[in-house]
Amino acid sequence: MKILMLSWEYPPKVIGGLARAVADLSQALVEEGHEVSVVTGDWPESGQSEYVQGVRVYRVNQFFPKPMGFLDEVHFMNYHMVQKGAELLSQAHFDLIHAHDWMVAPSAKVLKHAFEKPLVCTIHATEWGRNNGLHNDLQRHISDLEWWLTYESYRVICCSEYMRDELRRIFQVPEDKLSVIPNGVRVEDFARVHQDLDNWRRNWALPEEEIVFYVGRHVFEKGIDLLLSAAPKVLEHRPQAKFVIAGKGPCHDELKRQAWDLGLGEKALFPGFIDDLDRNSLYRLADCAVFPSRYEPFGIVALEAMAGDAPVVVSDVGGFSETVQHGKNGLTFYAGNPNSLADNILHLLGDKALARRLNEQANLDLQERFNWNHIANRTMESYKQIGAHRHEHKQFYDRYHIISDVQERGKRVRESSNHGRW
């Protein structure tokens, strides 16, 4: 099968988990014998056309008039994605278009109808979920684009049962359009670490300190403020703990102020953005990786921490509650509750045998439940389910063209008649 993927981000352009998920899925589909082309946003250090691990990646030229805001930038990008997508679809046969999230909804809709191709979409998160409701015009507009994409798609893929319920509740997506397929992780991507880890560790913590590690975007929904609020209790009982909070985002400075106000001092380190090698090394060294999200459709970061051999503590929210089983492959705490979070961190730091048992089960789960090749095969099954709709799809366009031809002939007759009168 030949698939055209649309995604606003693709490595090395990585804003959130979407980029990694699209890349891993695309590569796994290629490994299973399929052809995948990805149309995505540009990146300063990347060419306009690349061949990455069997995937053909096209980065659209985004030179355009300076946008008035983020939404204008997204729509400008879609104009270029339509241009590149139309070029590819005109040159070669593609079986379907697979669009990822609302940022590519306009180009997905145009290409679907212009080239009469079945459309599949993956909704990785919703604006309603990220903000616990819709509170301004921008959020409502983004939510409308999300609904539009689900409406135009033959199949809607989501990553968890939690997200299935959310899409049914918010957008009334019919049950027979929905497929639940989890994300996965490539364990080998987390194997490369700094050569002299013990020496490198000194950049982050004293020899006797235990590393509690967070990495991700610094936004409200990720709940980093809850981790900081839990830190004083952890330090009261475990003064050798050290909190390393990596990443950037709009809440970064506010979080640093919170740490200062809590008196955490040198016990809270904010290194900002870290590269993959540093991330992998910190996972390997961490005594505990913590992800205290308020909203998490899936939570691929938990799988990444497991792949890096870090025992995890996550909130019992959204997809986390489906990927992390408390006491089996990780620990979960009551979402939004810093006291519960502190208790679980202390439990993990104080019981190294438990941490080892959790890691062993986590490694098994990565192999059996979250293997990308298995996920690629499930995605193909979802693609094949649109076959039943292809006949309806063709009938629709046949009717459309018949109606258009009739309307055009009627227009010419009217023009001829009017011309005769004059």
Contacts in CASP RR format, 6 or more apart in sequence:
PFRMAT RR
TARGET T0000
AUTHOR 0000-0000-0000
METHOD contacts of the structure
MODEL  1
MKILMLSWEYPPKVIGGLARAVADLSQALVEEGHEVSVVTGDWPESGQSE
YVQGVRVYRVNQFFPKPMGFLDEVHFMNYHMVQKGAELLSQAHFDLIHAH
DWMVAPSAKVLKHAFEKPLVCTIHATEWGRNNGLHNDLQRHISDLEWWLT
YESYRVICCSEYMRDELRRIFQVPEDKLSVIPNGVRVEDFARVHQDLDNW
RRNWALPEEEIVFYVGRHVFEKGIDLLLSAAPKVLEHRPQAKFVIAGKGP
CHDELKRQAWDLGLGEKALFPGFIDDLDRNSLYRLADCAVFPSRYEPFGI
VALEAMAGDAPVVVSDVGGFSETVQHGKNGLTFYAGNPNSLADNILHLLG
DKALARRLNEQANLDLQERFNWNHIANRTMESYKQIGAHRHEHKQFYDRY
HIISDVQERGKRVRESSNHGRW
1 34 0 8 1.000
1 35 0 8 1.000
1 95 0 8 1.000
1 96 0 8 1.000
1 380 0 8 1.000
1 383 0 8 1.000
2 34 0 8 1.000
2 35 0 8 1.000
2 36 0 8 1.000
2 37 0 8 1.000
2 92 0 8 1.000
2 93 0 8 1.000
2 94 0 8 1.000
2 95 0 8 1.000
3 29 0 8 1.000
3 34 0 8 1.000
3 35 0 8 1.000
3 36 0 8 1.000
3 37 0 8 1.000
3 94 0 8 1.000
3 95 0 8 1.000
3 96 0 8 1.000
3 97 0 8 1.000
3 98 0 8 1.000
3 383 0 8 1.000
4 37 0 8 1.000
4 39 0 8 1.000
4 85 0 8 1.000
4 88 0 8 1.000
4 89 0 8 1.000
4 94 0 8 1.000
4 96 0 8 1.000
4 97 0 8 1.000
4 98 0 8 1.000
4 111 0 8 1.000
4 117 0 8 1.000
5 22 0 8 1.000
5 26 0 8 1.000
5 36 0 8 1.000
5 37 0 8 1.000
5 38 0 8 1.000
5 39 0 8 1.000
5 40 0 8 1.000
5 98 0 8 1.000
5 99 0 8 1.000
5 100 0 8 1.000
6 38 0 8 1.000
6 39 0 8 1.000
6 40 0 8 1.000
6 81 0 8 1.000
6 97 0 8 1.000
6 98 0 8 1.000
6 99 0 8 1.000
6 100 0 8 1.000
6 104 0 8 1.000
6 107 0 8 1.000
6 108 0 8 1.000
6 111 0 8 1.000
7 18 0 8 1.000
7 19 0 8 1.000
7 22 0 8 1.000
7 38 0 8 1.000
7 39 0 8 1.000
7 40 0 8 1.000
7 99 0 8 1.000
7 100 0 8 1.000
7 101 0 8 1.000
7 104 0 8 1.000
8 18 0 8 1.000
8 40 0 8 1.000
8 41 0 8 1.000
8 74 0 8 1.000
8 77 0 8 1.000
8 100 0 8 1.000
8 101 0 8 1.000
8 103 0 8 1.000
8 104 0 8 1.000
9 15 0 8 1.000
9 16 0 8 1.000
9 18 0 8 1.000
9 19 0 8 1.000
9 22 0 8 1.000
9 40 0 8 1.000
9 41 0 8 1.000
10 19 0 8 1.000
10 22 0 8 1.000
10 23 0 8 1.000
10 38 0 8 1.000
10 40 0 8 1.000
10 41 0 8 1.000
10 57 0 8 1.000
10 59 0 8 1.000
11 19 0 8 1.000
11 20 0 8 1.000
11 23 0 8 1.000
12 43 0 8 1.000
12 45 0 8 1.000
12 46 0 8 1.000
13 19 0 8 1.000
13 40 0 8 1.000
13 41 0 8 1.000
13 43 0 8 1.000
13 46 0 8 1.000
14 20 0 8 1.000
15 217 0 8 1.000
16 216 0 8 1.000
16 217 0 8 1.000
17 124 0 8 1.000
17 300 0 8 1.000
17 301 0 8 1.000
18 100 0 8 1.000
18 101 0 8 1.000
18 124 0 8 1.000
20 300 0 8 1.000
21 100 0 8 1.000
21 124 0 8 1.000
21 159 0 8 1.000
21 183 0 8 1.000
21 184 0 8 1.000
21 300 0 8 1.000
22 38 0 8 1.000
22 100 0 8 1.000
23 52 0 8 1.000
23 55 0 8 1.000
24 183 0 8 1.000
24 184 0 8 1.000
24 185 0 8 1.000
24 186 0 8 1.000
24 372 0 8 1.000
25 372 0 8 1.000
25 375 0 8 1.000
25 376 0 8 1.000
25 379 0 8 1.000
26 36 0 8 1.000
26 38 0 8 1.000
26 55 0 8 1.000
27 52 0 8 1.000
27 53 0 8 1.000
27 54 0 8 1.000
27 55 0 8 1.000
27 372 0 8 1.000
28 372 0 8 1.000
28 373 0 8 1.000
28 375 0 8 1.000
28 376 0 8 1.000
29 36 0 8 1.000
29 376 0 8 1.000
29 379 0 8 1.000
29 380 0 8 1.000
30 36 0 8 1.000
30 53 0 8 1.000
30 54 0 8 1.000
30 55 0 8 1.000
31 373 0 8 1.000
31 376 0 8 1.000
32 373 0 8 1.000
32 376 0 8 1.000
32 377 0 8 1.000
32 380 0 8 1.000
34 380 0 8 1.000
35 56 0 8 1.000
36 54 0 8 1.000
36 55 0 8 1.000
36 56 0 8 1.000
37 55 0 8 1.000
37 56 0 8 1.000
37 57 0 8 1.000
37 58 0 8 1.000
37 88 0 8 1.000
37 94 0 8 1.000
38 55 0 8 1.000
38 56 0 8 1.000
38 57 0 8 1.000
38 58 0 8 1.000
39 58 0 8 1.000
39 60 0 8 1.000
39 81 0 8 1.000
39 84 0 8 1.000
39 85 0 8 1.000
39 88 0 8 1.000
39 107 0 8 1.000
40 57 0 8 1.000
40 58 0 8 1.000
40 59 0 8 1.000
40 60 0 8 1.000
41 59 0 8 1.000
41 60 0 8 1.000
41 62 0 8 1.000
41 77 0 8 1.000
41 80 0 8 1.000
41 81 0 8 1.000
42 48 0 8 1.000
42 59 0 8 1.000
42 60 0 8 1.000
42 61 0 8 1.000
42 62 0 8 1.000
43 59 0 8 1.000
46 57 0 8 1.000
46 59 0 8 1.000
47 59 0 8 1.000
48 58 0 8 1.000
48 59 0 8 1.000
48 60 0 8 1.000
48 61 0 8 1.000
49 56 0 8 1.000
49 57 0 8 1.000
49 58 0 8 1.000
49 59 0 8 1.000
50 56 0 8 1.000
50 57 0 8 1.000
50 59 0 8 1.000
51 57 0 8 1.000
58 84 0 8 1.000
58 85 0 8 1.000
58 88 0 8 1.000
60 77 0 8 1.000
60 80 0 8 1.000
60 81 0 8 1.000
60 83 0 8 1.000
60 84 0 8 1.000
61 80 0 8 1.000
62 76 0 8 1.000
62 77 0 8 1.000
62 80 0 8 1.000
64 76 0 8 1.000
64 79 0 8 1.000
64 80 0 8 1.000
65 76 0 8 1.000
67 73 0 8 1.000
67 76 0 8 1.000
71 138 0 8 1.000
71 141 0 8 1.000
71 142 0 8 1.000
74 103 0 8 1.000
75 106 0 8 1.000
77 103 0 8 1.000
78 103 0 8 1.000
78 104 0 8 1.000
78 106 0 8 1.000
78 107 0 8 1.000
79 107 0 8 1.000
81 104 0 8 1.000
81 107 0 8 1.000
82 106 0 8 1.000
82 107 0 8 1.000
82 110 0 8 1.000
82 111 0 8 1.000
85 107 0 8 1.000
85 111 0 8 1.000
86 111 0 8 1.000
86 114 0 8 1.000
86 115 0 8 1.000
88 94 0 8 1.000
89 111 0 8 1.000
89 114 0 8 1.000
89 115 0 8 1.000
89 117 0 8 1.000
90 115 0 8 1.000
94 117 0 8 1.000
95 117 0 8 1.000
95 118 0 8 1.000
95 383 0 8 1.000
96 117 0 8 1.000
96 118 0 8 1.000
96 119 0 8 1.000
96 120 0 8 1.000
96 383 0 8 1.000
96 386 0 8 1.000
97 108 0 8 1.000
97 111 0 8 1.000
97 112 0 8 1.000
97 117 0 8 1.000
97 118 0 8 1.000
97 119 0 8 1.000
97 120 0 8 1.000
98 119 0 8 1.000
98 120 0 8 1.000
98 121 0 8 1.000
98 122 0 8 1.000
98 383 0 8 1.000
99 105 0 8 1.000
99 107 0 8 1.000
99 108 0 8 1.000
99 119 0 8 1.000
99 120 0 8 1.000
99 121 0 8 1.000
99 122 0 8 1.000
99 149 0 8 1.000
99 153 0 8 1.000
100 121 0 8 1.000
100 122 0 8 1.000
100 124 0 8 1.000
101 121 0 8 1.000
101 122 0 8 1.000
101 123 0 8 1.000
101 124 0 8 1.000
101 125 0 8 1.000
101 146 0 8 1.000
101 149 0 8 1.000
102 127 0 8 1.000
102 142 0 8 1.000
102 145 0 8 1.000
102 146 0 8 1.000
102 148 0 8 1.000
102 149 0 8 1.000
105 145 0 8 1.000
105 146 0 8 1.000
105 148 0 8 1.000
105 149 0 8 1.000
105 152 0 8 1.000
106 145 0 8 1.000
108 119 0 8 1.000
108 121 0 8 1.000
108 149 0 8 1.000
108 152 0 8 1.000
108 153 0 8 1.000
109 119 0 8 1.000
109 148 0 8 1.000
109 149 0 8 1.000
109 152 0 8 1.000
111 117 0 8 1.000
112 118 0 8 1.000
112 119 0 8 1.000
112 152 0 8 1.000
116 393 0 8 1.000
116 394 0 8 1.000
116 397 0 8 1.000
118 154 0 8 1.000
118 386 0 8 1.000
118 387 0 8 1.000
118 389 0 8 1.000
118 390 0 8 1.000
118 393 0 8 1.000
119 152 0 8 1.000
119 153 0 8 1.000
119 154 0 8 1.000
120 153 0 8 1.000
120 154 0 8 1.000
120 155 0 8 1.000
120 156 0 8 1.000
120 157 0 8 1.000
120 382 0 8 1.000
120 383 0 8 1.000
120 386 0 8 1.000
121 149 0 8 1.000
121 150 0 8 1.000
121 152 0 8 1.000
121 153 0 8 1.000
121 155 0 8 1.000
121 156 0 8 1.000
121 157 0 8 1.000
122 156 0 8 1.000
122 157 0 8 1.000
122 158 0 8 1.000
122 159 0 8 1.000
123 146 0 8 1.000
123 149 0 8 1.000
123 150 0 8 1.000
123 156 0 8 1.000
123 157 0 8 1.000
123 158 0 8 1.000
123 163 0 8 1.000
123 167 0 8 1.000
124 159 0 8 1.000
124 297 0 8 1.000
124 298 0 8 1.000
125 163 0 8 1.000
125 295 0 8 1.000
125 297 0 8 1.000
126 143 0 8 1.000
126 146 0 8 1.000
126 163 0 8 1.000
126 166 0 8 1.000
126 167 0 8 1.000
126 170 0 8 1.000
126 297 0 8 1.000
127 134 0 8 1.000
127 139 0 8 1.000
127 142 0 8 1.000
127 143 0 8 1.000
127 146 0 8 1.000
128 134 0 8 1.000
128 139 0 8 1.000
128 143 0 8 1.000
128 166 0 8 1.000
128 170 0 8 1.000
129 166 0 8 1.000
129 295 0 8 1.000
130 221 0 8 1.000
130 295 0 8 1.000
131 139 0 8 1.000
131 221 0 8 1.000
132 294 0 8 1.000
132 295 0 8 1.000
133 139 0 8 1.000
134 140 0 8 1.000
134 143 0 8 1.000
143 170 0 8 1.000
146 171 0 8 1.000
147 170 0 8 1.000
147 171 0 8 1.000
150 156 0 8 1.000
150 167 0 8 1.000
150 171 0 8 1.000
150 173 0 8 1.000
150 177 0 8 1.000
151 171 0 8 1.000
153 177 0 8 1.000
154 177 0 8 1.000
154 386 0 8 1.000
154 389 0 8 1.000
154 393 0 8 1.000
155 177 0 8 1.000
155 178 0 8 1.000
155 179 0 8 1.000
155 382 0 8 1.000
155 383 0 8 1.000
155 385 0 8 1.000
155 386 0 8 1.000
156 167 0 8 1.000
156 173 0 8 1.000
156 177 0 8 1.000
156 178 0 8 1.000
156 179 0 8 1.000
157 178 0 8 1.000
157 179 0 8 1.000
157 180 0 8 1.000
157 181 0 8 1.000
157 379 0 8 1.000
157 382 0 8 1.000
158 164 0 8 1.000
158 166 0 8 1.000
158 167 0 8 1.000
158 178 0 8 1.000
158 179 0 8 1.000
158 180 0 8 1.000
158 181 0 8 1.000
158 297 0 8 1.000
159 180 0 8 1.000
159 181 0 8 1.000
159 182 0 8 1.000
159 183 0 8 1.000
159 297 0 8 1.000
159 298 0 8 1.000
159 319 0 8 1.000
160 180 0 8 1.000
160 182 0 8 1.000
160 297 0 8 1.000
160 298 0 8 1.000
160 318 0 8 1.000
160 319 0 8 1.000
160 322 0 8 1.000
160 323 0 8 1.000
161 180 0 8 1.000
161 319 0 8 1.000
161 322 0 8 1.000
162 297 0 8 1.000
162 318 0 8 1.000
162 319 0 8 1.000
162 321 0 8 1.000
162 322 0 8 1.000
163 180 0 8 1.000
163 297 0 8 1.000
163 298 0 8 1.000
163 318 0 8 1.000
163 319 0 8 1.000
164 178 0 8 1.000
164 180 0 8 1.000
166 297 0 8 1.000
167 173 0 8 1.000
167 178 0 8 1.000
168 175 0 8 1.000
168 178 0 8 1.000
179 378 0 8 1.000
179 382 0 8 1.000
179 385 0 8 1.000
181 375 0 8 1.000
181 378 0 8 1.000
181 379 0 8 1.000
181 382 0 8 1.000
182 298 0 8 1.000
182 322 0 8 1.000
182 323 0 8 1.000
182 369 0 8 1.000
182 370 0 8 1.000
182 375 0 8 1.000
183 298 0 8 1.000
183 299 0 8 1.000
183 300 0 8 1.000
183 303 0 8 1.000
183 370 0 8 1.000
183 375 0 8 1.000
184 300 0 8 1.000
184 303 0 8 1.000
184 366 0 8 1.000
184 370 0 8 1.000
184 371 0 8 1.000
184 372 0 8 1.000
184 375 0 8 1.000
185 300 0 8 1.000
185 303 0 8 1.000
185 304 0 8 1.000
185 306 0 8 1.000
185 307 0 8 1.000
185 366 0 8 1.000
185 370 0 8 1.000
185 372 0 8 1.000
186 307 0 8 1.000
186 372 0 8 1.000
187 307 0 8 1.000
187 308 0 8 1.000
187 363 0 8 1.000
187 366 0 8 1.000
187 367 0 8 1.000
189 276 0 8 1.000
189 307 0 8 1.000
190 280 0 8 1.000
190 283 0 8 1.000
190 304 0 8 1.000
190 307 0 8 1.000
190 308 0 8 1.000
191 280 0 8 1.000
192 276 0 8 1.000
192 277 0 8 1.000
192 280 0 8 1.000
193 277 0 8 1.000
193 280 0 8 1.000
193 281 0 8 1.000
193 284 0 8 1.000
194 200 0 8 1.000
194 277 0 8 1.000
194 278 0 8 1.000
194 281 0 8 1.000
197 281 0 8 1.000
197 284 0 8 1.000
197 285 0 8 1.000
200 281 0 8 1.000
201 207 0 8 1.000
201 285 0 8 1.000
204 211 0 8 1.000
204 242 0 8 1.000
204 244 0 8 1.000
204 269 0 8 1.000
204 282 0 8 1.000
204 285 0 8 1.000
205 211 0 8 1.000
205 242 0 8 1.000
205 244 0 8 1.000
206 242 0 8 1.000
208 240 0 8 1.000
209 240 0 8 1.000
209 241 0 8 1.000
209 242 0 8 1.000
210 238 0 8 1.000
210 240 0 8 1.000
210 241 0 8 1.000
210 242 0 8 1.000
210 287 0 8 1.000
210 288 0 8 1.000
210 349 0 8 1.000
211 242 0 8 1.000
211 244 0 8 1.000
211 282 0 8 1.000
211 285 0 8 1.000
211 286 0 8 1.000
211 287 0 8 1.000
211 288 0 8 1.000
212 227 0 8 1.000
212 234 0 8 1.000
212 241 0 8 1.000
212 242 0 8 1.000
212 243 0 8 1.000
212 244 0 8 1.000
212 286 0 8 1.000
212 287 0 8 1.000
212 288 0 8 1.000
212 289 0 8 1.000
212 290 0 8 1.000
212 345 0 8 1.000
212 349 0 8 1.000
213 244 0 8 1.000
213 246 0 8 1.000
213 282 0 8 1.000
213 283 0 8 1.000
213 285 0 8 1.000
213 286 0 8 1.000
213 288 0 8 1.000
213 289 0 8 1.000
213 290 0 8 1.000
213 305 0 8 1.000
213 310 0 8 1.000
214 224 0 8 1.000
214 227 0 8 1.000
214 243 0 8 1.000
214 244 0 8 1.000
214 245 0 8 1.000
214 246 0 8 1.000
214 289 0 8 1.000
214 290 0 8 1.000
214 291 0 8 1.000
214 292 0 8 1.000
215 246 0 8 1.000
215 247 0 8 1.000
215 274 0 8 1.000
215 279 0 8 1.000
215 282 0 8 1.000
215 301 0 8 1.000
216 222 0 8 1.000
216 246 0 8 1.000
216 247 0 8 1.000
216 301 0 8 1.000
217 247 0 8 1.000
217 248 0 8 1.000
217 249 0 8 1.000
218 224 0 8 1.000
218 247 0 8 1.000
218 248 0 8 1.000
218 249 0 8 1.000
218 250 0 8 1.000
218 251 0 8 1.000
218 252 0 8 1.000
218 255 0 8 1.000
219 249 0 8 1.000
219 250 0 8 1.000
219 251 0 8 1.000
220 251 0 8 1.000
220 294 0 8 1.000
221 293 0 8 1.000
221 294 0 8 1.000
221 295 0 8 1.000
221 296 0 8 1.000
222 291 0 8 1.000
222 292 0 8 1.000
222 293 0 8 1.000
222 294 0 8 1.000
223 292 0 8 1.000
223 293 0 8 1.000
223 294 0 8 1.000
223 315 0 8 1.000
223 336 0 8 1.000
224 245 0 8 1.000
224 251 0 8 1.000
224 255 0 8 1.000
224 292 0 8 1.000
225 251 0 8 1.000
225 255 0 8 1.000
225 258 0 8 1.000
226 292 0 8 1.000
226 294 0 8 1.000
226 336 0 8 1.000
226 337 0 8 1.000
226 338 0 8 1.000
226 341 0 8 1.000
227 243 0 8 1.000
227 245 0 8 1.000
227 290 0 8 1.000
227 292 0 8 1.000
227 338 0 8 1.000
227 341 0 8 1.000
228 243 0 8 1.000
228 245 0 8 1.000
228 255 0 8 1.000
228 258 0 8 1.000
228 259 0 8 1.000
228 262 0 8 1.000
228 264 0 8 1.000
228 268 0 8 1.000
229 262 0 8 1.000
229 338 0 8 1.000
230 292 0 8 1.000
230 338 0 8 1.000
230 339 0 8 1.000
230 341 0 8 1.000
230 342 0 8 1.000
230 345 0 8 1.000
231 241 0 8 1.000
231 243 0 8 1.000
231 259 0 8 1.000
231 262 0 8 1.000
231 264 0 8 1.000
231 267 0 8 1.000
231 268 0 8 1.000
231 342 0 8 1.000
232 262 0 8 1.000
232 263 0 8 1.000
232 264 0 8 1.000
233 338 0 8 1.000
233 339 0 8 1.000
233 342 0 8 1.000
233 346 0 8 1.000
234 241 0 8 1.000
234 342 0 8 1.000
234 345 0 8 1.000
234 346 0 8 1.000
234 349 0 8 1.000
235 241 0 8 1.000
235 264 0 8 1.000
235 267 0 8 1.000
237 346 0 8 1.000
238 346 0 8 1.000
238 349 0 8 1.000
238 350 0 8 1.000
241 267 0 8 1.000
241 345 0 8 1.000
241 349 0 8 1.000
242 267 0 8 1.000
242 269 0 8 1.000
243 264 0 8 1.000
243 267 0 8 1.000
243 268 0 8 1.000
243 269 0 8 1.000
244 269 0 8 1.000
244 271 0 8 1.000
244 282 0 8 1.000
244 286 0 8 1.000
245 255 0 8 1.000
245 268 0 8 1.000
245 269 0 8 1.000
245 270 0 8 1.000
246 270 0 8 1.000
246 271 0 8 1.000
246 272 0 8 1.000
246 273 0 8 1.000
246 274 0 8 1.000
246 278 0 8 1.000
246 279 0 8 1.000
246 282 0 8 1.000
247 271 0 8 1.000
247 272 0 8 1.000
247 273 0 8 1.000
247 274 0 8 1.000
248 272 0 8 1.000
248 273 0 8 1.000
252 270 0 8 1.000
252 272 0 8 1.000
255 270 0 8 1.000
256 270 0 8 1.000
259 265 0 8 1.000
259 268 0 8 1.000
259 270 0 8 1.000
271 278 0 8 1.000
274 282 0 8 1.000
280 308 0 8 1.000
283 289 0 8 1.000
283 304 0 8 1.000
283 305 0 8 1.000
283 307 0 8 1.000
283 308 0 8 1.000
283 309 0 8 1.000
283 310 0 8 1.000
284 308 0 8 1.000
284 309 0 8 1.000
284 310 0 8 1.000
286 305 0 8 1.000
286 310 0 8 1.000
286 311 0 8 1.000
287 311 0 8 1.000
287 348 0 8 1.000
287 349 0 8 1.000
287 355 0 8 1.000
288 310 0 8 1.000
288 311 0 8 1.000
288 312 0 8 1.000
288 313 0 8 1.000
288 345 0 8 1.000
288 348 0 8 1.000
288 349 0 8 1.000
288 355 0 8 1.000
289 305 0 8 1.000
289 310 0 8 1.000
289 311 0 8 1.000
289 312 0 8 1.000
289 313 0 8 1.000
290 312 0 8 1.000
290 313 0 8 1.000
290 314 0 8 1.000
290 341 0 8 1.000
290 345 0 8 1.000
291 299 0 8 1.000
291 301 0 8 1.000
291 302 0 8 1.000
291 305 0 8 1.000
291 312 0 8 1.000
291 313 0 8 1.000
291 314 0 8 1.000
291 315 0 8 1.000
291 320 0 8 1.000
292 314 0 8 1.000
292 315 0 8 1.000
292 333 0 8 1.000
292 335 0 8 1.000
292 336 0 8 1.000
292 341 0 8 1.000
293 299 0 8 1.000
293 314 0 8 1.000
293 315 0 8 1.000
293 317 0 8 1.000
293 320 0 8 1.000
293 335 0 8 1.000
294 315 0 8 1.000
294 317 0 8 1.000
294 335 0 8 1.000
294 336 0 8 1.000
295 317 0 8 1.000
295 318 0 8 1.000
296 314 0 8 1.000
296 315 0 8 1.000
296 317 0 8 1.000
296 318 0 8 1.000
296 319 0 8 1.000
296 320 0 8 1.000
297 318 0 8 1.000
297 319 0 8 1.000
298 318 0 8 1.000
298 319 0 8 1.000
298 323 0 8 1.000
299 314 0 8 1.000
299 319 0 8 1.000
299 320 0 8 1.000
299 323 0 8 1.000
302 312 0 8 1.000
302 314 0 8 1.000
302 320 0 8 1.000
302 323 0 8 1.000
302 324 0 8 1.000
303 323 0 8 1.000
303 366 0 8 1.000
303 370 0 8 1.000
305 312 0 8 1.000
306 312 0 8 1.000
306 329 0 8 1.000
306 359 0 8 1.000
306 362 0 8 1.000
306 363 0 8 1.000
306 365 0 8 1.000
306 366 0 8 1.000
307 366 0 8 1.000
309 359 0 8 1.000
310 359 0 8 1.000
311 330 0 8 1.000
311 331 0 8 1.000
311 348 0 8 1.000
311 354 0 8 1.000
311 355 0 8 1.000
311 358 0 8 1.000
311 359 0 8 1.000
311 362 0 8 1.000
312 324 0 8 1.000
312 329 0 8 1.000
312 330 0 8 1.000
312 331 0 8 1.000
312 358 0 8 1.000
312 362 0 8 1.000
313 330 0 8 1.000
313 331 0 8 1.000
313 332 0 8 1.000
313 333 0 8 1.000
313 341 0 8 1.000
313 344 0 8 1.000
313 345 0 8 1.000
313 348 0 8 1.000
314 320 0 8 1.000
314 324 0 8 1.000
314 330 0 8 1.000
314 331 0 8 1.000
314 332 0 8 1.000
314 333 0 8 1.000
315 332 0 8 1.000
315 333 0 8 1.000
315 334 0 8 1.000
315 335 0 8 1.000
315 336 0 8 1.000
315 341 0 8 1.000
316 326 0 8 1.000
316 332 0 8 1.000
316 333 0 8 1.000
316 334 0 8 1.000
316 335 0 8 1.000
317 335 0 8 1.000
320 332 0 8 1.000
321 332 0 8 1.000
323 370 0 8 1.000
324 330 0 8 1.000
324 331 0 8 1.000
324 332 0 8 1.000
326 332 0 8 1.000
327 354 0 8 1.000
327 358 0 8 1.000
328 358 0 8 1.000
328 361 0 8 1.000
329 358 0 8 1.000
329 361 0 8 1.000
329 362 0 8 1.000
329 365 0 8 1.000
330 358 0 8 1.000
330 361 0 8 1.000
330 362 0 8 1.000
331 344 0 8 1.000
331 347 0 8 1.000
331 348 0 8 1.000
331 358 0 8 1.000
332 344 0 8 1.000
333 340 0 8 1.000
333 341 0 8 1.000
333 343 0 8 1.000
333 344 0 8 1.000
334 340 0 8 1.000
347 354 0 8 1.000
348 354 0 8 1.000
348 355 0 8 1.000
348 358 0 8 1.000
END
